[in-house]
Structure formats: structure tokens, C-alpha cells
Amino acid sequence: MTGVVPNMEEPRATYDFTATSNAGAILILPEGATLSKLEDKQKLEELRQHATKHALQWCRYARRDSLYLVTAAYKTKAWTLGSFYDGSPGGKILVHKQSCDGAAVYRWRYQFNVDDQQGPGNNCDVNQTVLIKGFKITVRWDWFPVIERTERSERWFARVRAPLWLIRKFRKWLSQTKIEYFPARNLSQPLHPLDVINRVLLDKNPDTQVVITHDNDWIEMLDNLKGLSHEDLMQEGRLREFMENEYTWDLDSEHSNCSIGVHILCF
């Protein structure tokens, strides 16, 4: 998507923003949102313990090195979202709300590249999830390939048992299929603060297999007013320094795990 320079002679924008950094995101909720969450702290801790007990089995079953256990969700009827990673501080971003065939449409105008999306414009139900909170479960990479090796022989056996005519038909279809390659954007930075936190915990505790953290952990890091900024959450070096200075590791002999403070758990 190419940038569009705002035309100041257009009708006044419904929403008017000015970028303060080179990267950022804007989420607009025209009708607000509702929050559904697990509020009972005891139940939340019980869920954490349950995840601790079964994390390895869950990752093995899902064949993934990370999972997200949702404990809260924000839902809305309508939304529009814009994000940028190569912007310019001081650049203007204008959003115009218009009507098209009875549905709301949001037109974005900007001075640099912005990727924008929107939900259904004529939705009557609160069924659009725009934000979730929960536990992030991360498996150590040098353990995760063990899952792949144990599963690989079973998948090969399933392929051998496939009918010969089906294999030939698939190979013929594949030879006639045009495959286009679209290189993905080089995202050198992780997409979530817990990705950085979990990697730091795995590096600091080489004997651990899995790390479990909650979104409340990084939110509380910002709330403690000790110099950690939003940008620091995505910088591994700064976050590592902060955690080493402000948090301590305690070993849990029952599960051979370690915890940082009273919230972050790895085992």
C-alpha cells in the first residue's frame, strides 16, 4: 500500500492523529468495547497451576513451540486498525468515517505507509474480538524438535499407506499448479512483550523447558514507574537489564521450575 498525502481541503476528518515515533498502531473503536475476563485471583492462579502441569503435553499435542491461554477478551461491534513501522514523527494520519450502502467505511489518509483494516461495517452483534489477555506458554527450542522427531515416523507411515492412484493424481495436479512466492516482511522484532520476556527467562535459566507468563506481568512492569518505557518492552537488551535489576529468580523444587517475583513462572 502506498502512502497518500492528506488533502487539507477535504472535509474535516472524523479522527485526526499525529505520529510521535517511527512505528506505532492506532485502534479505533467507534462504539466502545466490552470486557469479559476471569477476575477471581484464586481461579486465575489455579488456571496457572493447571497450565504449569500440562504445558508440555499441550505443546506436544498442538505441535507448536508456544501457546496462548486466554483469560480476558475485549469485544466490540465495529473497529478499524492502522499500523506502521517506517513512519515519520510529526506525520499526519487522518481517518474519515463514511457510509456506503448503509455500512460504515473508514478511509485512511496518511503521509507515510500505513496498513489499515476494518471490521464489518453493518454489524449488530458484539462479536469482534480486538484484544485478548492471558498466559503465554513458550517451549525451549532445543526441546521442541524432539516432538517433531517422534511424530515424523507416524506421518511418513500415513503417507505410505495412501493409495497409489491418489499419489499420482496429486503429483499431476502439483506439476500443473503455478506457485507464486511472496516474501514476508522482515520482522526483526518480536510481536509481543511476552515474547521478549519469555526468551530472556529461557536464556537466564538454561535448565528450564517451558516458560509461562501473563500479560499482567509486563503491564505491571510499566506501572512500577522505575524507568521502563513502552519502547523498552520490545528491546531485549533493555528489558533483560531491567529484569536483572528489579526481579529475582526462585527455584521451585517440586517442578524444577523458577519464578520471578510472584507472577512469572518457568519450569
ZIWOKA-V324523 format. One record per residue. N is the residue number from 1. RES is the residue in one letter. OMEGA is omega in radians with two decimals (none if undefined). Layout:
N/RES/OMEGA ; N/RES/OMEGA
This chain:
1/M/-3.14 ; 2/T/-3.11 ; 3/G/3.11 ; 4/V/3.14 ; 5/V/-3.12 ; 6/P/3.06 ; 7/N/-3.05 ; 8/M/3.12 ; 9/E/3.10 ; 10/E/3.06 ; 11/P/-3.10 ; 12/R/-3.11 ; 13/A/3.07 ; 14/T/3.12 ; 15/Y/-3.07 ; 16/D/-3.10 ; 17/F/3.03 ; 18/T/-3.12 ; 19/A/3.10 ; 20/T/3.13 ; 21/S/-3.13 ; 22/N/-3.12 ; 23/A/3.13 ; 24/G/3.14 ; 25/A/3.13 ; 26/I/3.07 ; 27/L/-3.13 ; 28/I/3.11 ; 29/L/-3.05 ; 30/P/-3.10 ; 31/E/3.14 ; 32/G/-3.11 ; 33/A/3.07 ; 34/T/-3.10 ; 35/L/3.01 ; 36/S/-3.09 ; 37/K/3.04 ; 38/L/-3.03 ; 39/E/-3.09 ; 40/D/-3.10 ; 41/K/3.11 ; 42/Q/3.11 ; 43/K/3.13 ; 44/L/3.11 ; 45/E/3.09 ; 46/E/3.11 ; 47/L/3.09 ; 48/R/3.14 ; 49/Q/3.11 ; 50/H/3.11 ; 51/A/3.11 ; 52/T/-3.09 ; 53/K/-2.98 ; 54/H/-3.04 ; 55/A/-3.11 ; 56/L/3.12 ; 57/Q/3.13 ; 58/W/-3.14 ; 59/C/3.10 ; 60/R/-3.14 ; 61/Y/-3.11 ; 62/A/-3.09 ; 63/R/3.12 ; 64/R/-3.14 ; 65/D/3.09 ; 66/S/3.13 ; 67/L/3.14 ; 68/Y/3.13 ; 69/L/-2.99 ; 70/V/3.07 ; 71/T/3.12 ; 72/A/3.14 ; 73/A/3.03 ; 74/Y/-3.12 ; 75/K/-3.09 ; 76/T/3.07 ; 77/K/-3.04 ; 78/A/3.13 ; 79/W/2.95 ; 80/T/-2.98 ; 81/L/3.04 ; 82/G/3.14 ; 83/S/3.13 ; 84/F/-3.14 ; 85/Y/3.13 ; 86/D/-3.07 ; 87/G/-3.11 ; 88/S/3.08 ; 89/P/-3.10 ; 90/G/3.13 ; 91/G/-3.10 ; 92/K/3.04 ; 93/I/-3.11 ; 94/L/3.12 ; 95/V/-3.14 ; 96/H/3.05 ; 97/K/-3.12 ; 98/Q/3.11 ; 99/S/3.13 ; 100/C/-3.11 ; 101/D/3.10 ; 102/G/-3.14 ; 103/A/3.12 ; 104/A/3.10 ; 105/V/-3.11 ; 106/Y/3.13 ; 107/R/-3.12 ; 108/W/3.04 ; 109/R/-3.02 ; 110/Y/-3.11 ; 111/Q/3.06 ; 112/F/-3.05 ; 113/N/3.08 ; 114/V/3.05 ; 115/D/-3.09 ; 116/D/3.10 ; 117/Q/3.06 ; 118/Q/3.10 ; 119/G/3.13 ; 120/P/-3.06 ; 121/G/-3.12 ; 122/N/-3.10 ; 123/N/-3.14 ; 124/C/-3.08 ; 125/D/3.08 ; 126/V/-3.04 ; 127/N/3.12 ; 128/Q/-3.14 ; 129/T/-3.08 ; 130/V/-3.13 ; 131/L/3.08 ; 132/I/3.02 ; 133/K/-3.14 ; 134/G/3.12 ; 135/F/3.03 ; 136/K/-3.13 ; 137/I/-3.11 ; 138/T/3.13 ; 139/V/3.11 ; 140/R/-3.06 ; 141/W/-3.09 ; 142/D/3.02 ; 143/W/-3.04 ; 144/F/3.13 ; 145/P/3.09 ; 146/V/3.09 ; 147/I/-3.11 ; 148/E/-3.12 ; 149/R/-3.13 ; 150/T/-3.12 ; 151/E/-2.98 ; 152/R/-3.10 ; 153/S/3.13 ; 154/E/3.13 ; 155/R/3.11 ; 156/W/3.13 ; 157/F/3.12 ; 158/A/3.14 ; 159/R/-3.14 ; 160/V/-3.10 ; 161/R/-3.14 ; 162/A/3.14 ; 163/P/-3.09 ; 164/L/-3.12 ; 165/W/3.14 ; 166/L/3.12 ; 167/I/3.13 ; 168/R/3.14 ; 169/K/3.13 ; 170/F/-3.14 ; 171/R/3.10 ; 172/K/3.11 ; 173/W/-3.12 ; 174/L/-3.13 ; 175/S/-3.13 ; 176/Q/-3.08 ; 177/T/3.08 ; 178/K/-3.12 ; 179/I/3.11 ; 180/E/-3.12 ; 181/Y/3.09 ; 182/F/-3.11 ; 183/P/3.14 ; 184/A/3.08 ; 185/R/-3.12 ; 186/N/3.14 ; 187/L/-3.10 ; 188/S/-3.12 ; 189/Q/3.08 ; 190/P/-3.03 ; 191/L/-3.05 ; 192/H/3.14 ; 193/P/-3.13 ; 194/L/3.04 ; 195/D/3.13 ; 196/V/-3.11 ; 197/I/-3.11 ; 198/N/3.12 ; 199/R/3.09 ; 200/V/-3.14 ; 201/L/3.11 ; 202/L/3.12 ; 203/D/-3.10 ; 204/K/-3.11 ; 205/N/-3.01 ; 206/P/-3.13 ; 207/D/-3.12 ; 208/T/3.12 ; 209/Q/-3.05 ; 210/V/3.03 ; 211/V/3.09 ; 212/I/3.09 ; 213/T/3.14 ; 214/H/3.13 ; 215/D/3.10 ; 216/N/-3.10 ; 217/D/-3.11 ; 218/W/3.07 ; 219/I/3.12 ; 220/E/3.07 ; 221/M/3.10 ; 222/L/-3.07 ; 223/D/-3.05 ; 224/N/3.00 ; 225/L/3.12 ; 226/K/3.02 ; 227/G/3.13 ; 228/L/-3.12 ; 229/S/3.09 ; 230/H/3.13 ; 231/E/-3.14 ; 232/D/-3.11 ; 233/L/-3.12 ; 234/M/3.10 ; 235/Q/-3.01 ; 236/E/-3.12 ; 237/G/3.14 ; 238/R/-3.13 ; 239/L/3.10 ; 240/R/3.12 ; 241/E/-3.13 ; 242/F/-3.11 ; 243/M/3.13 ; 244/E/-3.11 ; 245/N/-2.98 ; 246/E/-3.07 ; 247/Y/3.11 ; 248/T/3.14 ; 249/W/3.09 ; 250/D/-3.08 ; 251/L/3.08 ; 252/D/-3.05 ; 253/S/-3.10 ; 254/E/-3.10 ; 255/H/-3.04 ; 256/S/-3.13 ; 257/N/3.11 ; 258/C/3.13 ; 259/S/3.09 ; 260/I/-3.05 ; 261/G/3.11 ; 262/V/-3.02 ; 263/H/-2.99 ; 264/I/-3.04 ; 265/L/3.01 ; 266/C/-3.12 ; 267/F/none
